[in-house]
Structures are given as structure tokens and as C-alpha cells.
Amino acid sequence: MVVLAALATIASVVVPRMLRAAANNNSANTNVRSYRTGNVNANSNANSNANSDGDSGEQNQQDNEENSSAPPTSEDAVLAQLTDLENDWTVANINADKKKLDRILADDYVGKTSDGKPHGKAEYIKTIEPDNTIQKWNFEDLKVSLLGKRATLTGIIRLQVKDQELAFNFVDKFVWRDGRWQATGSEVTPISQ
């Protein structure tokens, strides 16, 4: 179930846009993370401002940008939390919920469009459009790796779109800030079938 939720989120953002771009080369919605989910899990964490003293170096910035609450250290707990967040992210992408996306994505978020070009949070939110092409999806092989206040979630998402099944590998990166996980990066690549 944890695996399904995380993959649903990833799929809801990246896959629909990639599918539209593949189906017709004139897709207007090119954000990597546009797919669809069936589950809606509310994320009640609201704060997203970073605390930064700006004293010295990247490590100090990383230490200061997160609040004083320690990140969870259990991989199982983090996998469950990121699965919920991925679910929220997927639903927000499907519905083009810009307010929710603003909370999910860290200010320093960098992803890639379906054509491989990098884009930041502002462009992502500005260009997102509702997407209802995905009929169902599955997440497979979800794995989380932790390094202090950073987490990386990897896996596969399989999507049913019309009469076609598509599969994508994904890597999503997160940071623990203000007492919650925030997405800092996302990469999705199609799996040849």
C-alpha cells in the first residue's frame, strides 16, 4: 500500500505529461510530474518557510533551513510519510492544485520536463494543467534511502491510459524542513516495453 501511494504521486505528475507528449507532439502541459491517482490523503502540514541564518557554507545552510524538529530516522516511517506525500502530490498534479503544489514543493525544487529540460518550482506551478487521462496506476519496488534530513524515494509506476499501459522509473528527492518533508527534485524516465 505504501508502495502504491508513492508511485501514484509520481505517476500523477510525470506520466500524464509524458503520455500526452508521446501521443501528440503538441502537448501544452510539459511538467514531468503530471499523472493521476485514485487515493486522496490530506497532508495537514502547512508551514513551508525556510529558517536560514546564512552564516557559512552549504552545510550550515542545510542545517539552518530546516526547523529544530528532528527528521524521522526509521526507513519504514519515512517510506509511509513519503508515500502519503506522493499521494498528495499526485492528486495536486491531476487537479492542477497550485496551492497544494506550493506546499509540497520546496522553494529550491528542480525537476525535469518530459523533454529533459530542468525547471524550478515557479515554472512547474505556472504551467501545470488538470489531467484526467490516467485510468489507473500501480507503484512497484518503492525504496527509500535516508541521509540525515534528506531522503530519496525510487520506484516504478505503471499507468493505464486508454488502451495502453505505460511504465516509468522515478527518483524523487526530499528534505526535512519546518517539521515535514518537502520535494526538492524529481526525475522520471520511461521504461521501454
C-alpha positions in Angstrom: 0.0 0.0 0.0 2.9 2.3 0.8 4.4 1.5 -2.5 1.2 2.2 -4.3 0.7 5.6 -2.8 4.2 6.9 -3.6 4.1 5.7 -7.1 0.7 7.2 -7.6 2.1 10.5 -6.8 5.0 10.2 -9.1 2.8 8.9 -11.8 0.2 11.6 -11.5 2.8 14.3 -12.3 5.2 12.9 -14.8 3.4 10.2 -16.7 0.3 12.1 -18.0 2.5 14.8 -19.4 4.9 12.3 -21.0 1.9 10.4 -22.3 0.4 13.4 -23.9 3.7 14.4 -25.4 4.1 10.9 -26.8 0.6 10.7 -28.1 0.6 14.0 -29.8 3.8 16.0 -30.1 1.9 19.3 -29.3 1.2 18.8 -25.6 1.0 22.1 -23.8 1.5 20.5 -20.4 5.1 19.5 -20.2 5.8 19.3 -16.5 7.4 16.0 -15.6 5.1 15.3 -12.8 1.5 15.1 -14.1 -0.3 11.9 -13.5 -3.3 10.6 -11.9 -4.3 8.9 -8.6 -7.3 7.4 -7.1 -6.4 8.0 -3.5 -6.6 11.3 -1.7 -4.6 11.6 1.5 -4.6 15.0 3.1 -1.3 16.4 4.3 -2.1 18.8 7.2 1.4 20.2 7.4 1.2 23.9 6.4 4.5 25.7 7.1 7.0 25.9 4.2 9.2 28.9 5.1 12.9 28.0 5.5 14.9 29.2 8.5 18.3 30.3 7.3 20.9 32.1 9.3 23.2 32.3 6.2 26.3 32.0 8.3 28.8 29.8 6.4 28.8 27.3 3.6 26.3 24.9 2.2 26.2 22.5 5.2 25.3 25.4 7.5 22.6 26.5 5.1 21.2 23.0 5.1 21.3 22.8 8.9 19.6 26.1 9.3 17.0 25.8 6.6 15.3 23.0 8.4 13.5 23.7 11.7 14.5 22.3 15.0 12.4 19.2 14.9 14.4 16.2 14.0 13.5 14.2 10.9 12.2 10.6 11.4 15.0 8.0 11.3 13.0 4.9 10.7 13.0 3.9 7.0 9.6 2.4 7.4 8.2 5.6 8.9 9.8 7.7 6.2 8.5 5.4 3.5 5.0 5.7 4.9 5.3 9.5 5.1 6.7 9.9 1.6 4.0 7.6 0.3 1.4 9.9 1.7 3.2 12.9 0.3 3.5 11.3 -3.1 -0.2 10.7 -3.0 -1.0 14.3 -2.2 1.4 15.4 -4.9 -0.3 13.1 -7.5 -3.7 14.4 -6.6 -2.5 18.0 -6.7 -1.0 17.4 -10.2 -4.1 15.8 -11.6 -6.2 18.6 -10.3 -3.6 21.3 -11.0 -3.9 22.4 -7.4 -1.3 25.2 -7.3 -1.8 26.0 -3.7 -1.1 22.4 -2.6 1.8 22.1 -5.0 3.3 25.3 -3.5 3.3 23.5 -0.1 4.6 20.2 -1.4 7.5 21.6 -3.5 10.5 23.1 -1.7 11.4 26.6 -2.9 14.6 25.1 -4.3 12.8 22.3 -6.2 14.3 21.4 -9.5 12.7 18.8 -11.8 12.9 17.9 -15.4 10.3 18.3 -18.1 9.3 15.4 -20.3 11.8 16.6 -22.8 14.6 16.6 -20.2 14.8 20.3 -19.6 15.2 21.5 -16.0 12.5 23.6 -14.4 12.0 25.1 -11.0 9.1 25.4 -8.6 7.7 28.6 -10.1 7.6 27.3 -13.7 6.2 24.0 -12.6 3.3 25.6 -10.8 2.7 28.2 -13.5 2.5 25.6 -16.3 0.5 22.8 -14.6 -2.8 21.9 -16.1 -5.5 19.4 -15.0 -5.1 15.9 -16.3 -7.7 13.2 -16.5 -6.1 10.8 -18.9 -4.9 8.1 -16.5 -7.5 5.4 -15.6 -5.4 3.6 -13.0 -1.9 3.0 -11.8 0.4 0.8 -9.7 3.6 1.5 -7.8 6.3 -1.1 -7.7 9.6 -1.6 -6.0 9.4 1.5 -3.8 12.7 2.1 -1.9 13.7 4.9 0.4 17.2 5.9 1.4 17.9 8.3 4.2 20.8 10.6 4.8 20.2 12.9 7.8 17.5 15.4 6.7 17.5 14.2 3.1 15.5 11.2 1.6 15.4 9.7 -1.8 12.4 7.6 -3.0 12.8 5.4 -6.0 10.4 3.0 -7.8 8.4 2.2 -10.8 4.9 3.5 -11.7 2.7 1.6 -14.2 -0.2 3.6 -15.7 -3.2 2.6 -17.6 -4.0 5.3 -20.1 -6.8 4.5 -22.5 -5.9 1.1 -24.1 -2.2 1.4 -23.2 -0.1 0.6 -20.2 3.0 2.7 -19.6 5.8 2.2 -17.1 8.2 4.8 -15.7 11.2 4.7 -13.3 11.3 7.6 -10.9 13.6 9.2 -8.4 12.2 11.8 -6.1 14.3 13.7 -3.6 13.1 15.3 -0.4 14.4 17.4 2.5 13.0 17.7 6.1 12.1 21.3 6.6 9.7 23.0 9.0 8.7 19.7 10.5 7.7 18.0 7.2 9.1 16.5 4.0 9.3 18.8 1.0 10.2 17.7 -2.6 13.5 19.1 -3.9 13.7 17.2 -7.1 12.1 14.6 -9.4 13.2 12.6 -12.4 11.0 10.2 -14.3 12.1 8.1 -17.3 10.0 5.8 -19.4 10.7 2.1 -19.4 10.8 0.6 -22.8 8.3 -2.2 -23.2 
